[in-house]
Amino acid sequence: MFDGNEQTRWTNNKAQEIGDSVNFDMSSLRSFDQIVIQSGSDYARGLKVMTSVDGSVYEEIAQCENGSEVTTITFDAIQKAKCIRLELTQPYDYAWWSIYELNLSCSKEESSETKTATTWNHGVELERRAIDGDISTYWESAEMQSVSEAYTTAYLLNLGSAQSISGIAINTGSQMWNYLDTYEVYAWTDGEEALLVAKGSAQTAVTEVFFETVNAKYIWIKAGSAASQPFVIAELDVYV
């Protein structure tokens, strides 16, 4: 489905039944406003689209009751998800359900232009590498991880306006070993003091941090302990 070859396919090998589903795990958070499903004559006669940021809790975001050989589902707003589930909503006895290619695209401009970052040790160009949508680029702290008040192993994200947020995902990309050993996450908006919303141990290339929903304009991520490697962010995603 993701090999770019329209001659290969995934199929359920049976007649279509309500509740049949297929899941896709994209490994990291993706932004999209359109899904294109190429199925040939084995297209879903009716389906719903569900997404998840963690692979466990899913939310329905669309239904399509008029499928076709190429089914296109377009969203008014940009969607963010790590996992996608397609589930049949109509039975059909005369065809299997097959998918030759599944494509996600994003034509709308995200509000990244309103986002800024401060790291006290690099210029704006390097700081934006953590929020540029390109997993091959990255921001790196100027020093090894430290809990000193010099802020040299901390990353401050300005969302541009106050938003309801419930978590973040820190992806180190190709620098998979340069994750935070331990982290502290603070959030606040103008006129408020920084609130510690999460702390813990990362020790993985993709660290998802969930916390009780807060209204925040700023997110500050800092090392919670010293370590022998720098702190890298290839992509920083915010769950709203």
C-alpha positions as CSV (number, residue, x, y, z in Angstrom):
1,M,0.0,0.0,0.0
2,F,3.0,2.3,0.5
3,D,5.4,0.9,-2.0
4,G,4.4,3.2,-4.9
5,N,3.6,0.1,-7.0
6,E,0.0,0.0,-8.2
7,Q,0.4,-3.6,-9.2
8,T,0.7,-4.8,-5.6
9,R,-2.1,-4.7,-3.0
10,W,-3.4,-5.5,0.4
11,T,-6.6,-7.5,0.4
12,N,-9.0,-9.0,3.0
13,N,-9.5,-12.2,0.9
14,K,-13.3,-12.3,1.5
15,A,-16.6,-10.5,0.9
16,Q,-16.9,-7.2,2.6
17,E,-18.5,-7.2,6.0
18,I,-19.4,-4.3,8.4
19,G,-16.6,-4.0,11.0
20,D,-13.8,-5.3,8.8
21,S,-10.8,-3.0,9.3
22,V,-7.2,-2.3,8.5
23,N,-4.7,-0.3,10.6
24,F,-1.7,1.7,9.5
25,D,1.0,2.8,12.0
26,M,3.1,5.6,10.5
27,S,5.7,5.4,13.3
28,S,5.5,9.2,14.0
29,L,2.9,11.9,13.9
30,R,1.9,13.0,10.4
31,S,-0.1,16.0,9.2
32,F,-2.6,15.6,6.3
33,D,-5.8,17.1,4.9
34,Q,-6.5,14.5,2.2
35,I,-6.5,10.7,2.0
36,V,-6.5,9.0,-1.4
37,I,-7.3,5.2,-1.4
38,Q,-6.7,3.3,-4.7
39,S,-8.6,0.0,-4.7
40,G,-9.7,-0.8,-8.2
41,S,-13.0,-2.7,-8.4
42,D,-12.5,-4.1,-4.9
43,Y,-13.2,-0.7,-3.3
44,A,-15.1,-0.2,0.0
45,R,-18.7,0.5,-0.6
46,G,-18.8,2.4,2.7
47,L,-16.1,3.1,5.3
48,K,-15.1,5.3,8.2
49,V,-11.7,6.8,9.0
50,M,-10.4,6.8,12.5
51,T,-7.1,8.3,13.8
52,S,-5.0,8.0,16.9
53,V,-1.9,9.8,18.2
54,D,-0.8,6.9,20.4
55,G,-2.2,3.7,18.7
56,S,-4.6,3.0,21.5
57,V,-7.4,5.6,21.6
58,Y,-9.0,6.2,18.2
59,E,-11.3,9.0,17.1
60,E,-13.6,8.9,14.1
61,I,-12.8,11.8,11.7
62,A,-14.8,11.0,8.5
63,Q,-17.3,8.6,6.9
64,C,-17.5,7.8,3.2
65,E,-20.7,6.1,1.9
66,N,-20.0,6.5,-1.8
67,G,-16.7,4.7,-2.4
68,S,-15.1,4.3,-5.8
69,E,-12.1,2.8,-7.5
70,V,-10.2,5.8,-6.3
71,T,-11.7,7.2,-3.1
72,T,-10.6,10.7,-2.1
73,I,-11.4,12.1,1.4
74,T,-10.7,15.7,1.9
75,F,-10.7,17.5,5.3
76,D,-11.4,21.2,6.0
77,A,-8.8,21.3,8.7
78,I,-5.3,19.7,8.9
79,Q,-5.4,16.3,10.7
80,K,-2.6,14.9,12.8
81,A,-2.2,11.2,13.5
82,K,0.3,8.5,14.1
83,C,-2.1,5.7,13.3
84,I,-5.0,5.4,10.9
85,R,-7.8,2.8,10.9
86,L,-10.2,2.3,8.0
87,E,-13.3,0.3,8.9
88,L,-16.1,-0.9,6.6
89,T,-19.6,0.5,7.3
90,Q,-21.5,-1.4,4.5
91,P,-21.5,-5.1,3.5
92,Y,-20.9,-6.2,-0.1
93,D,-21.0,-9.8,-1.2
94,Y,-19.6,-9.5,-4.7
95,A,-16.1,-8.2,-4.1
96,W,-13.2,-8.4,-1.7
97,W,-11.8,-5.3,-0.1
98,S,-8.4,-4.3,-1.5
99,I,-6.1,-1.4,-1.3
100,Y,-3.4,-0.9,-3.9
101,E,-2.1,2.5,-2.7
102,L,-2.9,4.7,0.3
103,N,-1.6,8.3,0.0
104,L,-1.7,11.1,2.6
105,S,-1.1,14.7,1.5
106,C,-1.3,18.1,3.1
107,S,-2.1,21.1,0.8
108,K,-2.9,23.6,3.5
109,E,-0.3,25.7,5.3
110,E,0.2,24.9,8.9
111,S,0.6,27.7,11.4
112,S,4.3,26.9,11.8
113,E,5.1,30.4,10.6
114,T,3.7,31.6,13.9
115,K,5.8,29.2,15.9
116,T,9.2,30.4,17.1
117,A,11.8,28.7,19.2
118,T,14.4,29.8,21.7
119,T,17.4,27.7,22.8
120,W,19.8,30.4,24.0
121,N,22.7,28.9,22.1
122,H,21.7,28.7,18.4
123,G,20.3,31.0,15.7
124,V,16.7,30.9,14.5
125,E,17.6,28.8,11.4
126,L,18.9,26.0,13.6
127,E,16.1,26.3,16.1
128,R,13.4,26.0,13.4
129,R,14.9,22.6,12.3
130,A,12.9,21.0,15.1
131,I,9.6,22.3,13.7
132,D,10.2,22.4,9.9
133,G,8.4,19.2,9.1
134,D,11.6,17.6,7.8
135,I,12.7,14.6,9.9
136,S,16.2,14.7,8.2
137,T,17.1,18.0,9.8
138,Y,17.5,18.6,13.5
139,W,18.3,21.0,16.3
140,E,21.0,20.0,18.7
141,S,21.9,21.4,22.1
142,A,25.2,23.3,22.4
143,E,26.3,21.2,25.4
144,M,25.9,17.7,26.9
145,Q,22.6,17.4,28.9
146,S,22.7,19.3,32.1
147,V,20.3,20.6,34.7
148,S,22.2,23.9,35.1
149,E,20.3,27.2,34.8
150,A,22.3,28.2,31.7
151,Y,19.5,26.8,29.6
152,T,21.9,25.3,27.1
153,T,20.1,22.0,27.0
154,A,16.5,23.3,26.9
155,Y,14.1,24.1,24.1
156,L,11.4,26.7,24.3
157,L,8.6,26.6,21.7
158,N,6.3,29.6,21.2
159,L,3.1,28.4,19.6
160,G,2.2,32.0,18.6
161,S,-1.1,31.9,20.5
162,A,-2.6,30.1,23.5
163,Q,-3.9,26.7,22.6
164,S,-5.3,23.7,24.5
165,I,-2.6,21.1,24.4
166,S,-2.5,17.6,25.9
167,G,0.9,16.2,25.0
168,I,4.0,16.4,22.8
169,A,6.1,14.0,20.7
170,I,9.9,14.4,20.5
171,N,11.5,12.6,17.6
172,T,15.3,12.5,17.3
173,G,15.3,11.2,13.8
174,S,18.6,9.9,12.6
175,Q,20.2,11.0,15.9
176,M,18.4,8.1,17.7
177,W,20.8,7.9,20.7
178,N,20.7,11.6,21.5
179,Y,17.4,11.6,23.4
180,L,16.8,13.1,26.8
181,D,17.7,10.7,29.5
182,T,15.1,12.4,31.7
183,Y,12.9,15.3,30.9
184,E,10.8,18.1,32.4
185,V,8.0,19.7,30.4
186,Y,6.6,23.1,31.4
187,A,3.7,25.0,29.8
188,W,2.2,28.4,30.3
189,T,0.6,31.4,28.6
190,D,1.2,35.2,28.8
191,G,0.9,36.5,32.4
192,E,1.3,33.1,34.0
193,E,4.1,31.3,35.7
194,A,5.5,28.2,34.0
195,L,3.7,25.0,35.1
196,L,5.4,21.7,35.3
197,V,3.1,19.4,33.3
198,A,5.2,16.3,32.9
199,K,8.5,14.7,33.8
200,G,9.9,11.3,33.3
201,S,12.5,9.1,31.5
202,A,12.7,9.1,27.7
203,Q,15.4,6.6,26.7
204,T,13.9,6.2,23.2
205,A,14.2,7.8,19.8
206,V,10.5,8.8,19.8
207,T,9.2,10.1,23.1
208,E,5.5,10.8,23.5
209,V,4.6,12.7,26.6
210,F,0.9,13.0,27.6
211,F,-0.5,15.2,30.3
212,E,-3.7,16.8,31.5
213,T,-5.0,19.3,29.0
214,V,-3.7,22.8,29.6
215,N,-4.0,26.2,27.9
216,A,-0.6,27.3,26.8
217,K,1.3,29.5,24.4
218,Y,4.8,28.3,25.5
219,I,6.2,24.8,25.9
220,W,9.6,24.5,27.6
221,I,11.4,21.1,27.4
222,K,14.6,20.7,29.5
223,A,16.9,18.0,30.7
224,G,15.9,16.6,34.1
225,S,19.4,15.2,34.8
226,A,22.9,15.2,33.4
227,A,23.9,12.8,30.6
228,S,27.0,12.2,28.4
229,Q,25.2,13.1,25.1
230,P,23.6,16.3,23.7
231,F,19.8,16.7,23.4
232,V,18.5,16.5,19.8
233,I,15.0,17.3,18.3
234,A,14.5,16.3,14.7
235,E,10.7,17.0,14.9
236,L,8.6,18.3,17.8
237,D,4.9,17.7,17.5
238,V,2.3,19.2,19.8
239,Y,-1.0,17.3,20.5
240,V,-4.0,19.6,20.7
